[in-house]
Every structure is written in structure tokens, then in C-alpha cells.
Amino acid sequence: MKKKMPEIRKTIVLNAPIETVWRAAATSEGIASWWMPNTFEPVIGQSFVLQTGQFGDSPCTVTELEPPYRVGIKWGKDWHLTFKLKKLEDEKTLFTLIHSGWDEDGTTEFGQPHAIVRAIMDNGWDKIISEKLPAQIEA
């Protein structure tokens, strides 16, 4: 039986209207500006790739699309990403990233244990969500 590990969850208040944040979360150019080059198209069921540098192209599929509030992505064989947006007052947006699909005994396509990769990704998401995303959106 699979032993699930906690999802990675990162939340930030961005000083930008929800429409601006949506463009960053739900367009190929937007995602590339703060995360990774990709071939994303905002169509449910659409396959695309994340160009992950040293790890090559990572296969993904759009699983959820609820403009301007939610994007869901199946990433590789195990993971699921959700970008949740919530409109706040004063033209601000609450952005939440949820990275799930972690299994204590699981391994990535590259043979790396989930237990190790999850810690690396948790730190990586910290930097991306707290620095790269706001730098891009609030510029």
C-alpha cells in the first residue's frame, strides 16, 4: 500500500489584480516567465511539456481550468499541481500552489526517491513562489 506524503503547499499575496496573476498562471509565456519554458495551452485534456533543463522534457496534461481561479496539471507519472487564485481587496490576489502525488516508497521517472525529491522541491517552490513569481507579476 502506498504511504502518502504531505502535499507541498505555498501561498503568497501578490500585489496585482487576479487577471494579471491568471495570465502568469494559465499561459505558456506567463508560466515560462517565473517557472519553466513549456508548451502549455489552456485546454482541459491538452498534453504539453515542461522543459526542465537537465532532466529534459517532462510530460504534462491540463486537468482543471476554471478561469481566473484554478489551473490543474498532471506532471509526469505521479504528480499533480494546482494553482489557485483568489481575488482580494485593493487589487491584490492570493496565489496558492499545491504540489501533490508524493509517496514514501515512490520514485520519479529518473529513479530518484520521492522522499528526497520532495524536500528539494519544497525548497525550490519556496524560492519560486516567494521571489520569482512576485518579481515577475509585480514588475
Summary of the structure (lengths in Angstrom):
residues: 139
radius of gyration: 14.8
end to end distance: 46.5
largest distance: 47.2
contacts: 403
relative contact order: 0.24
helix: 31%
strand: 36%
